Amino acid sequence: MIKNKKAKVHLSHLMGKVIGEIRINKPEQRTQHYECAAWYENSVTDVGGVYDLVLHENYFSPHNLYLFAKVPAKITTDYFQSLWGGAAIGKAYDIKKNTGKQAAPIGVCISVLEAVKRTGNSPSEHEHDIYLEPDTYQSFLNYYHAQLADELEYMSMLSDKYFVEGEGLSSLHFCGQNISTTTQIIEEIKRYKGYLEQSSDMFRKCLVENSSWRKHDTLQAG
């Protein structure tokens, strides 16, 4: 995997910052399991809440930047029966005894590209409405351009190794996939960025109206 420090420079001012918002249109559900395999806690989010989206990086993937929201949740049912050798002992557990109590937040992850594509869309029947601050688009393009340059340089090195030593074909294949992914991301972000920059007054008005559900006028990215 390529770890391009030059690329990361372009996003250092955004990492860990609130650069978008998400509205929950349909309940998010989660089942949390515990040390004992039989124990569990089911929880669900409320509908209609608006929450901050914070930029993070998946360190196991060169492309997986993602936006993360912590959404409050409440317990629907849980099960913490006393067990002995897997068999229930003692008083039977009421799975609804904690219904409605606060649970740990449910994490919602959104890819940067998905957020770009859906920013400004009409409020929909999707599970989420999403807004990513358009002022961040150029920073993401700078990041991915630097990433692409690094991948192309790495591809050249792998090509030389393969044609000289006859080794590394699988690495070439993997690198080629990364280049394909990066170029597709760049192409899509440029396209949507162009929509915003070349849009009519009516289009910009629609963007504002479609994003009126937001709770912030100015985000940390600004």
Rosetta blueprint (number, residue, H / E / L):
1 M L
2 I L
3 K L
4 N L
5 K H
6 K H
7 A H
8 K H
9 V H
10 H L
11 L L
12 S L
13 H L
14 L L
15 M L
16 G L
17 K L
18 V E
19 I E
20 G E
21 E E
22 I E
23 R E
24 I E
25 N L
26 K L
27 P L
28 E L
29 Q E
30 R E
31 T E
32 Q E
33 H E
34 Y L
35 E L
36 C L
37 A L
38 A L
39 W L
40 Y E
41 E E
42 N E
43 S E
44 V E
45 T E
46 D L
47 V L
48 G L
49 G L
50 V E
51 Y E
52 D E
53 L E
54 V E
55 L E
56 H E
57 E E
58 N L
59 Y L
60 F L
61 S L
62 P L
63 H L
64 N L
65 L E
66 Y E
67 L E
68 F E
69 A E
70 K E
71 V E
72 P E
73 A E
74 K E
75 I E
76 T E
77 T E
78 D E
79 Y E
80 F L
81 Q L
82 S L
83 L E
84 W E
85 G L
86 G L
87 A E
88 A E
89 I L
90 G L
91 K L
92 A L
93 Y L
94 D L
95 I L
96 K L
97 K L
98 N L
99 T L
100 G L
101 K L
102 Q E
103 A E
104 A E
105 P E
106 I E
107 G E
108 V E
109 C E
110 I E
111 S E
112 V H
113 L H
114 E H
115 A H
116 V H
117 K H
118 R H
119 T L
120 G L
121 N L
122 S L
123 P L
124 S L
125 E L
126 H L
127 E L
128 H E
129 D E
130 I E
131 Y E
132 L E
133 E L
134 P H
135 D H
136 T H
137 Y H
138 Q H
139 S H
140 F H
141 L H
142 N H
143 Y H
144 Y H
145 H H
146 A H
147 Q H
148 L H
149 A H
150 D H
151 E H
152 L H
153 E H
154 Y H
155 M H
156 S H
157 M H
158 L H
159 S H
160 D H
161 K H
162 Y H
163 F H
164 V H
165 E H
166 G L
167 E L
168 G L
169 L H
170 S H
171 S H
172 L H
173 H H
174 F H
175 C H
176 G H
177 Q H
178 N H
179 I H
180 S H
181 T H
182 T H
183 T H
184 Q H
185 I H
186 I H
187 E H
188 E H
189 I H
190 K H
191 R H
192 Y H
193 K H
194 G H
195 Y H
196 L H
197 E H
198 Q L
199 S L
200 S L
201 D H
202 M H
203 F H
204 R H
205 K H
206 C H
207 L H
208 V H
209 E H
210 N H
211 S L
212 S L
213 W L
214 R L
215 K L
216 H L
217 D L
218 T L
219 L L
220 Q L
221 A L
222 G L
